[in-house]
Amino acid sequence: MDFVVFPLGQAGGAMSRPLHRGLSGGGRVGGGISGYNVFDQKYQVKESLENGFGHEATSPGRGARSRPSLTFLLLKLGLVFVTILALLGSLYWAVSISNSSRHNVSHGYRRLQEQLVADLSDIGELSLGKARLKELEFCSPEYENYVPCYYNVSEGLDLGDHEAPIEYERQCVRESAIDGGCLILPPRNYRIPLRWPSGRDIIWKENVKITGQDLSSGSLTKRMMVEEEHISFHSDSLMVDGVEDYSHQIAEMIGLRNESNFNEAGVRTVLDIGCGFGSFGAHLFSKQLLTLCIANYEATGSQVQLTLERGIPAMIGSFASKQLPYPYLSFDMLHCARCGIEWEKNDGIFLVEVDRLLRPGGYFVWTSPMNTHRSLRDKENQRKWTSIRDFAEHLCWDMLSQQDETIVWKKTGKKKCYSSRKSGPAVCGRSHDIESPYYQPLNPCIAGTRSQRWVPIEYRTPWPSRAKLNSTELDIQGVHLEYFAEDAANWNSVVQNHWSLLSPLIFSDHPKRPGAEDPAPPFNMLRNVLDMNARYGGFNAALLDAGKSVWVMNVVPRSGPNYLPLIFDRGFIGVQHDWCEAFPTYPRTYDMVHADGLLSLEKNQKHRCSMLDIFLEIDRILRPEGWVILHDTAPLIQAARPVITQLKWDMRMMELNGNSDEKLLICQKPFFMKQQ
C-alpha cells in the first residue's frame, strides 16, 4: 500500500517542533507558515489575490471610471431583456408538461434533494452532534484523573474523610464524557514515560495520583519503592521472596519445571484480579505470557493506573454484580493474590464467574493469608475456607497443590463431570448461555459447555503458532480460511507502511534521554496500542509478525460483528465495548490509538453519539505526544478534520494510491503543560 502525503498540520495550540520531519511535504502548516489555518478561507482568498489570481479590474483614470457609458447601459438593458425571455420560456415549458411528467420530474428532484440532505445530515451529526463547532477549552484541574462511568468529580474532592475504600459500580449515561466538552490536562509536573524495558520498572511519581495518606498507610510501600521523583517496582515484597520466585512456585505446583514452561502447558493468557501494580504480569510478559490486570476503580493509588503507567495491560473491572465484558472460555489462568474478594459470599457466584472465564483445563491460582495453617485455626476462617474448597469441587475443579498461602485448582476438561455431580451450580440453558455478555448481571449457572470452543488448553496449539488459526477453528466463528489469510496479508503490508511512517517520527521528535542510546523499535516510545475496531485482531498479529513487542488492547465494538472469542482463541486479549460510552481506563494510558473503519461503523448507528464525543474519549485516554491512526472513507476523514482541529492535535492526511474513496489520517496529541 502506497501513500501520498498531504501536509495539514495543527490548528489551535502551538507545539515546540514540527509534526514530522521524516516525511515529504514539510513540517506543520500551523506553525511553519505564518498565520496559516487550513480551515481559514480568508487566508486562501488573500493568498490568491497576492499571487496574481483574481486581481480586481482597474481603469487607467478616475474620469474613465465615473463617466457614464451609453454602450454599457444598452448592454445591461439587453441582458435584462434576454433574461426575461428566458424566464417566460421556462414558465411556458413548465406549464406545458403533463401532470404525469410533472409528477415524475418533481419526484426525482425531491429524491435527489432528500438524499443530499440525508448524507449531509449524517456527516454533520456524526462530526458535530447537536452542538455547533467551537473551540474546546481545557478542563479544570480536578478532571486530570477523570474516569467517566465510575467517578463523579464532586464526590472525589473529600475522599480523605473516608477510612474504608469506596467501591464504585459502573454506571454509564449516554452523553458527552464532560458536560460541554473540554480537554483533560496532565498533572503539572507530568513527564513522558520512560522507554521500555526500563519503563516497566520505573515510573515518574507525578504522573499518577498518590496522596500522602496512601503512602503513610503502608498499602503501597509494601509493593514499591517511592523516591523523590520516581517509583520503582524492581521487587514486589507482597510476594515474600519476590515475583520471580513466586511465579516459579506456581509453575512447580502445576507440575512444570519453571515458569518458562507455562507455554508448554497451554498457558498464554492470564487474568490477574486485583493485580497490585502489575509486577506479576510484568514478569510473565518476559516469558511470552500476556497478563491482563483488572481492579476496582480507585480515586488515588490506583492499581490499574500505576500498572498502565508501567506499560502493562490493565483495565478497570470488578467482581461485584455484573459479568466482565469478556467471552466465556477466554483465559488459560486466573490469578488472585490478596485481591480482597470474598469468594465464599453470594453462594459462590464469584467463583462461577471465574469458571465462566476459564478455558477447560485452565488454572485458578489463589494466594491469601487465610490459607495458612495458622489462620485456619480460627473457626470462622476454617468455615470460609471449607466453603470455598467444597464449592470449587462442585464446579469440577481439582485442587492440584497447596503451599503456604497459595492454592492451585485446575478446571475440568471433561464435560461429563457436570452430569455426574450430586450437587452444585446447574449448567446454563441455551437462553442463558451467552458467549459475550456486556456487563450483564452475574449468572449463577455454569456456562460454555455447549460451545464448540470447549477445547482443553493442553490440546490447543502452543504460542506463537496459536495466532494462526486453522480452518476448523475459524469455521466456529463463520470465517473462511481464504479470507482470513487475505486479511492477514493486508495487515502485514499496512503495518510495514505505518511503522515506516512512524519510526522516523519517534526518533526525530523524541530526542534521547541523557545517557540513552537509540534502541530499535518498539523499545522506544510505543509500548501499547488501543485498536478501536479490531475485527479478527489482524493489526495485533501483524505487529507481532513484524517483531514489535508492543501489546494491543483489541476492542470489538458492540455496533459491529463480535469476533472477540476468535481474538482470545488467537492468544490475544481484548474487550467488547460501546464507543458511545467511556472506556474503562484512566486518562493518559495508551501510546497509540488505531481506528480502521470505526467512523463508518458508528455512522450506520444513527444518532447514538457524535464524532466529537468519540474523539473526546480518545483524547482522554491518549498520553501526551501519543499517536492516532485513522483509516476510513474520504468523506468521513474530511468530516473528522475540523473535530481534530478542536482537539488541537497535529495531523497529516495521506491518500491511498489506487483508492480515492479512502484516506489515512495520522495525528499526534501535543504535550500541553498546565499553567503555573
C-alpha positions in Angstrom: 0.0 0.0 0.0 1.5 3.3 -1.1 0.7 6.7 0.4 0.5 10.2 -1.0 1.1 12.7 1.8 -0.9 15.9 2.3 0.6 18.2 5.0 -2.2 19.6 7.1 -0.8 20.5 10.4 -2.3 21.6 13.7 -4.9 24.3 14.0 -5.0 25.8 17.5 -2.3 25.2 20.1 1.3 25.6 19.3 4.0 22.9 19.7 7.7 23.2 20.1 8.5 21.2 17.0 7.1 20.1 13.6 4.9 17.1 13.4 7.0 15.1 11.0 10.4 15.9 9.8 10.8 12.4 8.2 8.1 12.7 5.5 8.0 14.6 2.3 5.6 17.5 2.4 7.3 19.6 5.1 6.5 20.4 8.6 3.4 21.5 10.5 1.5 24.1 8.5 0.0 25.7 11.6 3.5 26.7 12.8 5.6 26.7 9.7 3.6 29.3 7.7 2.7 32.5 9.4 -0.9 32.6 10.5 -2.0 29.7 8.2 -5.1 27.8 9.3 -6.1 25.1 6.8 -9.8 26.0 7.5 -9.3 29.8 7.2 -10.9 30.7 4.0 -9.9 34.4 4.3 -6.2 33.4 4.1 -6.8 31.4 1.0 -8.6 34.3 -0.8 -6.0 36.7 0.3 -3.2 34.5 -1.0 -4.8 34.0 -4.4 -5.1 37.8 -4.8 -1.5 38.4 -3.8 -0.2 35.7 -6.3 -1.9 37.4 -9.2 -5.0 35.2 -9.5 -8.4 37.1 -9.4 -7.0 40.6 -9.1 -9.6 43.3 -9.1 -10.0 45.1 -12.5 -8.9 48.8 -12.6 -9.3 51.5 -15.2 -6.5 53.9 -16.2 -8.0 57.1 -14.9 -10.5 58.4 -12.4 -12.7 60.2 -15.0 -13.0 57.0 -17.0 -14.5 55.2 -14.0 -17.1 57.9 -13.4 -18.1 58.9 -16.9 -21.5 57.3 -18.0 -21.3 54.9 -20.9 -24.2 54.6 -23.3 -22.9 51.4 -24.7 -22.6 49.8 -21.2 -26.2 50.9 -20.4 -27.6 49.4 -23.6 -25.7 46.2 -22.9 -27.3 46.0 -19.5 -30.8 46.5 -20.9 -30.1 43.8 -23.5 -29.1 41.3 -20.8 -32.3 42.1 -18.8 -34.4 41.6 -21.9 -32.8 38.2 -22.7 -33.3 37.1 -19.1 -37.0 38.0 -19.2 -37.4 36.0 -22.4 -35.6 33.0 -20.8 -37.9 33.1 -17.7 -41.0 33.3 -19.9 -39.8 30.4 -21.9 -39.1 28.3 -18.8 -42.6 29.1 -17.4 -44.3 28.1 -20.7 -42.3 24.8 -20.7 -43.3 24.0 -17.1 -47.0 24.7 -17.8 -46.9 22.5 -20.9 -45.7 19.5 -19.1 -48.4 16.9 -18.4 -49.4 16.1 -14.9 -47.7 12.7 -15.1 -44.4 14.1 -16.3 -44.6 16.9 -13.8 -45.0 14.4 -11.0 -42.0 12.3 -12.2 -39.7 15.3 -12.5 -40.8 16.6 -9.2 -40.4 13.2 -7.5 -37.0 12.6 -8.9 -35.8 16.1 -7.9 -37.2 15.6 -4.4 -35.4 12.2 -4.1 -32.1 13.8 -5.0 -32.7 16.6 -2.5 -33.7 14.3 0.3 -30.6 12.1 -0.4 -28.3 15.1 -0.4 -29.8 16.4 2.9 -29.6 12.9 4.5 -25.9 12.5 3.5 -25.0 15.9 4.8 -27.1 15.4 8.0 -25.3 12.0 8.7 -21.9 13.6 8.3 -22.9 16.7 10.2 -24.5 14.8 13.1 -21.6 12.4 13.4 -19.0 15.1 13.3 -20.6 17.9 15.3 -23.6 16.3 17.1 -26.2 18.9 18.0 -23.8 21.5 19.2 -22.1 23.9 16.9 -18.4 23.6 16.2 -16.5 25.6 18.8 -13.0 25.8 20.2 -12.5 23.4 23.1 -11.2 24.7 26.4 -9.0 22.9 28.9 -10.7 21.2 31.8 -10.3 22.4 35.4 -7.6 20.6 37.5 -9.9 18.3 39.3 -10.5 16.4 36.0 -6.9 15.3 35.4 -7.7 11.8 36.6 -11.4 11.8 35.4 -12.9 8.4 34.7 -16.5 8.6 33.3 -18.9 5.8 34.3 -17.1 5.3 37.6 -16.3 8.7 39.0 -18.2 11.9 40.0 -15.8 14.7 40.4 -17.7 16.4 43.1 -17.7 13.2 45.2 -13.9 12.8 44.8 -13.0 16.1 46.5 -13.3 14.9 50.1 -12.1 11.3 49.8 -9.7 11.8 52.7 -12.7 11.7 55.1 -13.3 8.0 54.3 -11.4 5.4 56.2 -12.6 2.4 54.3 -12.1 2.2 50.5 -15.1 3.2 48.4 -16.3 0.6 45.8 -17.6 2.2 42.6 -20.2 0.4 40.4 -20.0 1.1 36.7 -22.8 3.5 35.7 -22.7 5.0 32.2 -25.0 7.7 30.8 -25.0 8.3 27.0 -23.9 11.9 26.9 -20.6 13.7 26.4 -18.0 12.5 29.0 -17.6 16.0 30.3 -20.5 18.5 30.0 -19.8 20.9 27.2 -16.6 19.1 26.3 -13.2 20.0 27.5 -9.6 18.7 27.1 -8.1 17.0 30.2 -4.6 18.3 31.0 -1.9 16.2 32.5 -0.7 16.8 36.1 1.5 19.9 36.4 4.8 18.0 36.6 3.9 15.2 34.2 6.7 13.7 32.2 6.7 11.4 29.2 7.1 7.8 30.4 10.5 6.1 30.3 11.3 3.8 27.4 10.9 0.1 27.7 12.4 -2.0 29.1 13.4 0.3 31.9 10.0 1.9 31.9 8.4 -1.3 33.1 10.2 -1.0 36.4 10.4 2.8 36.9 7.6 5.4 36.6 7.5 9.2 37.3 5.9 9.8 40.6 4.0 12.9 39.4 2.4 11.0 36.5 0.0 9.2 38.8 -2.3 10.2 41.7 -0.9 9.1 45.0 -1.8 11.0 48.2 0.2 11.3 51.4 -2.4 9.2 53.1 -1.8 6.4 50.6 1.9 6.5 51.4 1.5 6.7 55.2 -0.9 3.8 55.2 1.8 1.4 54.0 -0.5 -0.1 51.5 1.7 1.0 48.6 5.2 0.9 50.1 4.9 -2.8 50.6 4.7 -3.2 46.9 7.0 -0.5 45.5 9.8 1.9 46.4 8.8 5.6 46.4 11.6 8.1 45.9 11.7 11.8 45.3 10.9 11.8 41.6 10.1 8.2 40.7 8.6 5.0 41.8 10.5 1.7 41.4 9.0 -1.8 41.1 12.2 -3.8 41.0 10.9 -6.2 43.7 7.4 -6.9 44.8 7.6 -7.7 48.5 4.0 -8.8 48.6 5.3 -12.0 47.2 7.6 -13.0 50.0 10.6 -14.0 48.0 9.9 -11.7 45.1 7.7 -12.1 42.0 10.2 -14.4 40.2 10.3 -16.9 43.0 6.5 -16.7 43.3 5.9 -17.5 39.6 8.4 -20.3 39.8 6.5 -21.7 42.8 3.2 -21.7 40.8 4.9 -23.5 37.9 6.1 -26.2 40.2 2.7 -26.6 41.8 1.2 -27.1 38.3 3.8 -29.8 37.7 6.2 -27.7 35.5 9.9 -27.3 35.8 9.7 -23.4 36.0 7.6 -20.5 34.7 9.3 -20.7 31.2 7.3 -23.9 30.7 3.9 -22.3 31.1 3.5 -22.2 27.3 4.1 -25.9 27.0 1.2 -26.5 29.4 -1.1 -24.4 27.2 -1.0 -21.2 29.3 -0.8 -18.0 27.2 -3.4 -15.5 28.6 -3.7 -14.7 32.3 -6.4 -12.6 34.0 -4.8 -11.0 37.2 -7.5 -10.0 39.6 -6.5 -7.1 41.9 -3.1 -7.2 40.5 -1.2 -4.9 42.9 0.8 -2.8 40.5 1.4 -5.4 37.7 4.6 -7.0 38.9 3.3 -10.5 38.3 2.2 -9.6 34.8 5.4 -7.7 34.0 7.5 -10.8 34.9 5.3 -13.1 32.8 5.5 -10.8 29.9 9.2 -11.7 29.6 8.1 -15.4 29.4 5.7 -14.8 26.4 2.6 -14.8 28.6 0.1 -12.0 28.2 -1.4 -10.9 31.5 -4.4 -8.5 31.8 -4.8 -6.8 35.2 -8.3 -5.8 36.4 -9.1 -4.0 39.6 -11.8 -1.7 41.0 -11.8 2.0 40.3 -9.7 3.8 42.9 -9.6 7.6 43.2 -6.0 7.5 44.5 -3.2 4.9 44.5 -5.0 3.1 41.6 -3.7 -0.4 40.8 -4.9 0.0 37.2 -3.4 3.5 36.7 0.0 2.5 38.0 0.1 -0.7 36.1 -0.8 1.0 32.8 1.8 3.8 33.6 4.3 0.9 33.5 3.0 0.0 30.1 1.4 -3.3 31.3 -2.1 -4.4 30.2 -4.8 -3.3 32.7 -8.4 -2.0 32.8 -11.0 -1.2 35.4 -13.2 -4.2 36.2 -14.6 -5.7 39.4 -16.3 -8.8 40.7 -19.4 -7.0 42.0 -22.8 -7.6 40.4 -22.0 -7.7 36.7 -20.2 -10.1 34.4 -16.9 -8.9 33.0 -17.0 -7.9 29.3 -15.1 -11.0 28.1 -16.4 -14.1 26.4 -16.7 -17.4 28.2 -13.7 -19.8 27.9 -11.2 -16.9 27.3 -8.3 -17.2 29.8 -5.9 -20.0 30.5 -5.2 -18.9 34.0 -6.9 -16.6 36.6 -4.8 -15.3 39.4 -5.8 -13.7 42.7 -3.1 -12.7 45.1 -4.6 -11.0 48.1 -7.2 -9.5 45.8 -9.7 -8.8 48.5 -12.6 -10.8 47.0 -14.6 -12.8 49.5 -15.1 -15.9 47.3 -17.4 -17.6 49.8 -20.1 -14.9 49.6 -23.2 -14.8 47.5 -23.4 -18.6 47.2 -20.1 -18.7 45.4 -21.3 -16.7 42.4 -17.9 -15.0 42.0 -16.3 -18.5 41.6 -18.9 -19.2 39.0 -17.7 -16.1 37.1 -14.1 -17.4 37.3 -15.3 -20.7 35.9 -17.1 -18.9 33.0 -13.9 -17.1 32.0 -11.5 -20.1 32.4 -10.8 -22.4 29.5 -11.2 -26.1 30.1 -8.1 -27.4 31.8 -7.2 -23.8 32.9 -5.9 -22.9 36.3 -7.2 -20.7 39.2 -4.4 -19.5 41.5 -5.5 -18.1 44.8 -3.0 -16.6 47.3 -4.4 -15.4 50.6 -3.2 -15.2 54.3 -6.4 -17.2 55.1 -4.9 -20.3 53.5 -2.1 -20.7 56.1 -2.3 -23.3 58.9 -2.1 -20.6 61.5 -5.1 -18.7 60.0 -7.2 -21.8 59.7 -7.0 -22.3 63.5 -9.7 -19.6 63.6 -13.1 -21.3 63.3 -14.6 -18.5 61.1 -11.6 -18.7 58.7 -11.9 -22.5 58.7 -15.6 -22.2 57.8 -14.9 -19.8 54.9 -12.1 -21.9 53.6 -14.1 -25.2 53.7 -17.0 -23.5 51.9 -14.7 -22.3 49.1 -13.0 -25.7 48.8 -16.3 -27.6 48.6 -17.8 -25.1 46.1 -14.7 -25.5 43.9 -15.2 -29.2 43.9 -18.8 -28.8 42.8 -17.5 -26.7 39.9 -15.5 -29.8 38.8 -12.2 -28.2 39.8 -9.3 -30.4 41.0 -7.1 -28.9 43.8 -3.6 -29.6 42.4 -1.5 -28.3 45.3 -1.3 -26.0 48.3 1.9 -24.3 49.5 1.8 -21.8 52.3 -0.7 -19.1 51.2 -1.2 -20.4 47.6 -3.6 -22.9 46.2 -3.9 -24.0 42.6 -7.1 -25.5 41.1 -7.5 -27.0 37.6 -10.8 -26.7 35.8 -12.0 -30.0 34.3 -11.6 -30.6 30.6 -14.4 -33.3 30.6 -18.0 -32.2 30.2 -19.3 -35.5 31.7 -18.1 -34.3 35.1 -21.1 -31.9 35.3 -23.7 -34.7 34.9 -22.0 -36.9 37.5 -22.1 -34.4 40.3 -24.6 -34.8 43.2 -24.8 -31.0 43.9 -23.5 -27.7 42.7 -24.5 -25.0 40.2 -26.6 -26.1 37.3 -25.4 -26.0 33.7 -26.8 -23.0 31.8 -29.7 -23.5 29.5 -29.4 -22.3 25.9 -31.1 -19.0 26.6 -28.7 -18.1 29.5 -25.5 -19.4 27.9 -24.4 -16.1 26.3 -20.9 -16.2 24.9 -20.1 -12.5 25.2 -22.2 -10.8 27.8 -21.8 -7.0 28.1 -22.0 -6.1 31.8 -25.0 -8.4 32.3 -25.9 -9.5 35.8 -23.8 -12.3 37.2 -25.1 -15.7 36.2 -25.2 -18.5 38.8 -25.0 -21.3 36.2 -22.0 -22.9 34.5 -21.5 -21.5 31.0 -19.8 -22.6 27.8 -20.4 -26.4 28.0 -22.3 -26.4 24.7 -19.6 -24.3 22.9 -17.5 -25.7 20.0 -14.7 -23.7 21.6 -14.6 -26.1 24.5 -11.1 -27.4 24.0 -8.8 -28.2 26.9 -5.7 -25.9 27.0 -3.3 -28.8 26.8 -4.7 -29.7 23.4 -4.5 -26.2 21.9 -1.7 -25.1 19.6 1.1 -23.6 21.7 2.1 -20.0 21.3 3.0 -18.3 18.9 1.6 -20.8 16.4 -1.8 -20.3 18.1 -2.2 -16.9 16.5 -2.6 -18.6 13.1 -6.0 -20.4 13.5 -6.8 -23.4 11.3 -9.9 -23.8 9.2 -11.8 -25.8 11.9 -11.3 -23.0 14.5 -12.3 -20.3 12.0 -15.4 -22.2 11.0 -16.7 -21.9 14.5 -16.9 -18.1 14.0 -18.1 -18.3 10.4 -14.8 -17.1 8.9 -13.3 -18.6 5.8 -9.7 -19.5 5.8 -9.0 -17.8 2.5 -10.5 -14.5 3.7 -8.6 -14.8 7.0 -5.3 -15.3 5.1 -6.0 -12.4 2.8 -6.8 -10.2 5.8 -3.5 -11.2 7.5 -1.5 -10.4 4.3 -3.2 -7.0 4.1 -2.4 -6.1 7.7 1.2 -7.1 7.3 1.5 -4.7 4.4 -0.3 -2.0 6.4 1.9 -2.3 9.5 5.0 -2.2 7.3 3.9 1.2 5.9 2.6 2.5 9.2 5.8 1.7 11.0 7.9 3.2 8.2 6.0 6.4 8.7 6.1 6.4 12.5 9.6 5.3 13.2 11.3 8.5 11.8 8.7 10.5 13.8 9.6 8.7 17.1 13.3 9.1 16.7 13.4 12.6 15.3 10.8 14.2 17.5 11.8 12.5 20.8 15.5 13.2 21.4 17.4 10.8 23.5 17.3 11.0 27.3 20.6 11.7 28.9 22.9 8.6 28.6 20.4 6.7 26.5 21.1 5.2 23.1 18.7 4.9 20.2 17.1 1.5 20.6 15.3 -0.4 17.8 11.6 0.0 17.8 9.5 -0.8 19.8 11.8 -0.3 22.7 11.2 3.4 22.3 8.0 5.2 23.0 5.3 2.8 21.8 4.5 0.2 24.4 0.8 -0.3 23.9 -1.9 0.2 21.2 -5.6 0.5 21.6 -7.3 -0.9 18.5 -10.8 0.6 18.5 -12.2 -1.8 15.8 -10.1 -4.9 16.0 -12.2 -7.3 13.9 -10.1 -10.5 13.8 -7.1 -9.0 15.7 -5.2 -8.7 12.4 -3.4 -5.4 13.4 -2.2 -7.1 16.6 -1.0 -10.2 14.7 0.8 -8.1 12.1 2.7 -6.1 14.8 3.9 -9.3 16.3 4.9 -10.7 12.9 6.9 -7.5 12.3 8.8 -8.1 15.6 7.2 -5.3 17.5 6.9 -6.1 21.2 4.0 -3.8 21.8 0.8 -5.3 23.2 -2.6 -4.4 21.8 -5.9 -4.0 23.5 -8.3 -5.4 20.9 -11.7 -3.7 21.2 -14.7 -5.2 19.5 -17.4 -2.5 19.2 -20.9 -3.6 20.1 -22.2 -1.9 17.0 -20.4 -4.4 14.8 -19.9 -8.2 14.4 -18.5 -9.9 17.5 -15.2 -11.6 16.8 -13.9 -11.3 20.4 -13.9 -15.1 21.0 -11.7 -15.5 17.9 -9.3 -12.9 19.2 -8.9 -14.7 22.5 -8.5 -18.0 20.7 -5.5 -16.5 18.9 -3.8 -15.8 22.2 -4.5 -12.1 22.3 -6.5 -10.0 24.8 -9.4 -7.7 24.2 -12.8 -6.5 25.3 -16.2 -5.7 24.0 -17.1 -2.1 24.2 -19.7 0.6 23.2 -17.8 3.6 21.9 -20.7 5.9 22.8 -19.6 5.1 26.4 -16.3 5.8 28.2 -13.6 3.2 28.0 -12.8 1.7 31.5 -9.4 3.2 31.9 -7.7 6.3 33.3 -6.5 9.3 31.4 -3.2 9.1 29.5 -2.8 5.4 29.4 -2.3 4.5 25.7 0.6 5.4 23.5 -1.3 4.9 20.2 -5.0 4.6 19.2 -5.8 2.9 16.0 -9.2 3.0 14.3 -9.8 1.3 11.0 -13.4 1.7 9.7 -14.8 2.8 13.1 -16.3 6.0 11.9 -18.2 4.1 9.1 -19.4 1.6 11.7 -20.7 4.3 14.0 -22.2 6.3 11.2 -24.5 3.4 10.4 -25.8 3.6 14.0 -27.7 6.9 13.6 -28.0 9.5 16.3 -26.3 7.4 19.0 -23.5 9.8 19.7 -21.4 12.4 17.8 -17.9 12.1 16.3 -16.9 14.8 18.9 -17.9 12.5 21.7 -15.8 9.7 20.4 -12.8 11.9 19.8 -13.0 13.5 23.2 -12.7 10.0 24.7 -9.7 9.2 22.5 -8.1 12.4 23.7 -8.8 11.4 27.4 -7.1 8.0 27.2 -4.2 9.0 24.9 -1.0 10.1 26.6 0.7 13.4 25.6 2.7 13.0 22.4 0.7 9.9 21.7 -0.4 8.9 18.1 -3.7 8.3 16.4 -4.1 6.4 13.1 -7.5 6.7 11.4 -8.4 4.9 8.2 -11.9 5.4 6.7 -13.9 6.7 3.8 -12.8 10.0 2.4 -15.9 12.0 3.4 -15.7 10.8 7.0 -11.9 11.6 7.2 -12.7 15.0 5.9 -15.5 15.4 8.4 -13.0 14.4 11.2 -10.6 17.2 10.3 -12.5 20.1 11.9 -13.1 17.9 15.0 -9.4 17.2 15.3 -8.8 20.9 15.0 -11.0 21.4 18.0 -8.8 19.0 19.9 -5.7 20.9 19.0 -4.0 17.8 17.6 -1.3 17.8 14.9 -2.4 15.9 11.8 -1.3 14.7 8.4 -3.7 13.2 5.8 -2.5 10.6 3.3 -4.3 9.4 0.2 -4.0 5.7 -0.6 -2.8 5.2 -4.1 -5.3 3.5 -6.3 -8.2 4.1 -3.9 -9.5 7.6 -3.9 -12.5 6.6 -1.8 -10.4 6.0 1.4 -7.9 8.1 3.2 -5.5 7.8 6.1 -5.1 10.4 8.9 -2.1 10.3 11.2 -2.4 12.6 14.3 -0.3 13.4 17.3 -1.6 14.8 20.6 0.6 17.7 21.7 2.1 17.9 25.2 0.2 20.8 26.7 1.6 21.9 30.0 -0.6 23.0 32.9 -0.4 26.8 33.6 1.7 27.5 36.7 
